[in-house]
Amino acid sequence: MARNHFKVSMEALVSLCKRRGFIFQGSEIYDGINGFWDYGPLGCELKRNIREAWWRDIVQRRENIVGLESAIIMHPKVWEASGHVSSFADPMVDCKACHKRFRADQLCEEQGLQLVKTAKGFELPAAAKCPACASPELIAPRSFNLMLKTFVGPVEEESALTYLRPETAQGIFVQYANILAVSRQKIPFGIAQIGKAFRNEINPRNFTFRSREFEQMELEFFIKPGTEAEWFVYWVKERLRWYETIGLSAVSLRQYEYRADELAHYASACVDIQYDFPFGFQELEGIAARGDFDLRQHQKFSGKSLEYFDPETGEKFVPHVVEPSAGVDRIALALLCEAYREEWVPGGDQAGEVLVAEPGKPAPAGYEARTVLGFAPWIAPIKVAVFPLLKNKPDLVQKGREVFALLQKRWNCFWDVAGAIGRRYRRQDEIGTPYAVTIDFQTLTDNTVTLRERDSMKQTRLTIAALPDHLAAALD
Ligand code: GAP
């Protein structure tokens, strides 16, 4: 799919998300809370469609991958074993002048500088300045653990301390043996999980991109030692393909391959799939060949064997793992960026050339401006809008209700009787609804309706009976 030529600004996107009910600042009536977001009626449909597309592709269409929903709060030892308690941290810097706080690595990167790693931690280069007030007076970086803490039970004491999970992956490793026992799977096989994760990010930013509460879709694919290289290549290819099927264009996606010195000590390879956001190429998903590190750590800390017995060869081994780990919120944001476009279209939806709008300029004579979210139909929050031509004609409204009931059985539909038809079309264009069905006076005589397509604005007349099959070809 080719990318549309319109490059959206974050201001325009954030404004549309709020105005149309995709995303709101969390706790907004209390002036918000930094790093937390609420998804409104359209945003939660968009996220559901992303989750469903991933689950269908990863779990339901494969025989050797099964699902899991583990608890958000786990035994605190899980996080000792995984290494999160000791080393899930970012270097944090404070400004002495304005007291604002930043991530030292991001601050250096933005100023074209290199953060220096020393035996004791990190050192800022002398040229580093506060990004907020430009003061050079910065406190030396300190390590800040990103896990959010909580207490389980009525007493807030050290023994009751636990954490909100910073990733869903550890739930999978901890249940690996149970799932292997009940699912009759043989290696290679995978366990997938979708769920919330929490990180006390030092500097949440870029709208929902870096939040403190977010959602992950993770797969742990368990394999025989020595087969990492081929499975790693397989999963990178599979995941890139998936991003294109949900509507992200190949030109907006790229892979970032980690250098040997960037890899965790246990990993043999890692690739980030990045998307070209308005704020630059940034990670949507990481795919890592993690060896047997996680299972071995849990074996050590729990004292339970997590070895696999291969019935064909009689060998026993701790499986290695390839982990594709994606973020639902970042994918939703990427889809919104990709889909957003402003156009100048021939007035009255007449046939003619559609022009890419120039921001800040009025549409030329004979044209009108429209904003469109060009989502792929299977990702769009609402699939079909149903419009009786006039709200004060009971026959039209009743017929419209029949059509609505027919389509609502299969798809998420929207009912709108208010205002001029052109304005109703524009409202649906702006939220990405791919189809609109209009019921007019001809419908009452021959049971035909007008089907209007969002991108081409083409209108075709077809019978109500033919509608479901016609729409199914595009929507399912
Ligand atoms: N188990 C591996 C793991 O958690 P990660 O790269 O830290 O790896 C995986 O996270 C994905 O989770 C990222 O690619 C991103 O999509 C999402 N993610 C991570 N931190 C996030 C944050 N603060 N806000 C939103 N999404 C985040």
Residues whose N, C-alpha, C, O or C-beta is under 5 A from the ligand:
A	BS01	GAP	P166 E167 A169 E201 T208 F209 R210 S211 F214 Q216 E283 L284 E285 G286 S325 A326 G327 R330
